[in-house]
């Protein structure tokens, strides 16, 4: 079973602040993902990475950026947060193509 | 882009009843996954299906990978209150996962 950790669990910040959402996994998975989810709605892929120094944009356009300097770490950054960024952000990892994704518990972000 | 249609959107059932939900797509997938999400938590994998026609059980849950590779269903037998939550199907192709809209299940004791 994958161990994948997201911090913080909850974050309330003001407009214009720069924030970084952390995601770490201890299973050595090459593939990592960020999904955005509004309450009770479907998940939308915003970023993914197939390995170190590889990052791609997902299907849903996002103003956030990601980096993958280490296999276990896949942080997501918002340079200037806006109320429209209020959402839940879920990180996931998988071992290989067509392996199930394992999710963290998410970061619920509120921008005031 | 690729889309999954999941139905029903919500269900209100009595404890002990059986539940069925399904997903269809115009796209072919290599893998179908079913997840359950509790409020404030991340989705948790319930069942993974890897071959067309595959029927897999996990306790009271049974899921099938459609023969056309474009659909899947999930059945829950003898529902209990802790089955409450949102169930998501997901189709996987080339490492990317596309999610359905979710089925919100409510169980009355």
Interface residues (C-beta under 8 A of the other chain):
Chain A: X6 X31 X33 X35 X40 X41 X42 X43 X44 X45 X48 X50 X59 X90 X92 X94 X96 X97 X98 X100 X101 X102 X103 X104 X105 X106 X108
Chain B: X1 X30 X31 X33 X35 X40 X41 X42 X43 X44 X45 X48 X50 X86 X88 X90 X92 X94 X95 X96 X97 X98 X99 X100 X101 X102 X104
